[in-house]
């Protein structure tokens, strides 16, 4: 499996994410989350004990559909998650 250290649970490449640079997102794999402060993909993947959305049985789920259409970076994240499933090339 691909090294996911700098890939968010949602599939975003954290090293190229403006939200990380602007302080909107602390980088989900590098943050020790407490309580309910994390985003939906972190909570969901943690609950299902999977390393990322792309390896979920219900991917792409309705809860993430809008997210994957928000920006080019999010579209790339969706493509990466599909690639992890063997459904698309990155």
Buried (B, 14 or more C-beta within 10 A) or exposed (E): EEEBEBBBBBBBBBEEBEBBEEEEBBBBBEEEEEEEEBBBBBBBBEEEEBBBBBBBEEBBBEEBEEBBEEBEBBEBBBBBBBBBEEEEEE
